């Protein structure tokens, strides 16, 4: 029998056995609606809240800042469009890079069609943005910086701690698409001044269709 050698864990991973075991009761036994008022539903609500605590502990955020979405693209859309629409009275300028995931690029292009201005930063031959160029492009109208932590095609890891420092210095929201990073890199949202972060379970042996989105409580979104 021919063996299959799989080298695309950046696209998706298998579900680990311990994850399957943990999830099985909710697939087959504890199927109650967590928004319901009866016992089988309330038990599932408690399980969801426990999951928030686990995710929060991984990235050093508060459980109430964790939101579950259906996919990484939904998380990116929620972050970028949410900040843009909620802060339109402050400004209409967003900064991103030319090598972001399509979920980010397409969200920015949609906002451009609605009157927002987007700066797409160049990257060097290693896929890195220039931090000086980033800071020089910030204006009084800048409301959001969205730069991915690790690139999904070439693997470049951006210096999100320094990007976060720049964003905080100028009182600009910072979103990072960390879908390719979580599970491989340690990310501390407090240390890196990350306001919004997107991650995806299936990139590190979790089930598909389960994504998380962190939105700091200070955010207007």
Secondary structure, 3 states (H helix, E strand, C coil): CCCCCCCCCCCCCCCCHHHHHHHHHHHHCCCCCCCCCCHHHHHHHHHHHHHHHHHHHHHCCCHHHEEEECCHHHHHHHHHHHHHHHCCCCCCEEEEECCCCHHHHHHHHHHHCCCCEEEEECECCCCCECHHHHHHCCCCCEEEEECCCECCCCCCECCHHHHHHHHHHCCCEEEEECCCCECCECCCCCCCCCCEEEEEHHHHCCCCCCEEEEECCCCCC
